[in-house]
Amino acid sequence: MNYLAHLFLAGTHPEMILGNFIADHVKGSDVLNYSENTRKGISMHRAIDTFTDQHPVVKQSISRLRTDFRKYSGVIVDMYYDHYLSAHWDEYSPVDIHTFTKARYSTLNTFQSILPLRSARLLFFMEKQNWLLSYGNFEGLQQALNGMARRTTFESNMELAVVNLKAGYPEFRNEFRQFFPDLQAFVKENFDLSPL
């Protein structure tokens, strides 16, 4: 899953939100520099990624992109799924998405002094361009994919992925709707997300 899903699934505990956000930028023993709840958030992010990668419905989505995008197919599916979560937000959350995204940016900004450098840079652009909200429309998704394509080491063709999404829109949407409740159940079963 991508940033919107991770921040949504993290619940309301600020340090769990932080951990889910920085997980990809915390390597090895650096995890010990963070609080227990932040470490739980990091573990949660990684468990969500593992569950997602192993899920048969996600594998089905990825397989339909493999010819065009090879090893980047999984990353693109993560982006597609964040698109569906953003575009159909009211099916999954009683909190308005504008309110949610502002609250998440605010929470993450309170941790500026301990964010890994890459996370701090990411948050700056994420908030400035409101990625979490813009994933829900094709133009915003296109901009995000363009940026990712520029940052890849090898040719990824990710900038072309919106074409594939439009062509297979109902199929990818149905796969997301099959998968996401399973992911929510996994998180609920394995992580304590009780409010503060």
ABEGO torsion letter per residue (X at the ends): XBAAAAAAAAEABAAAAAAAAAAAABBEAAAAABBAAAAAAAAAAAAAAAAAAABAAAAAAAAAAAAAAEAAAAAAAAAAAAAAAAAAAAAABABBAAAAAAAAAAAAAAAAAABBAAAAAAAAAAAAAGAAAAAABAAAAAAAAAAAAAABABBAGAAAAAAAAAAAAAAAAAAAAAAAAAAAAAAAAABBABBX
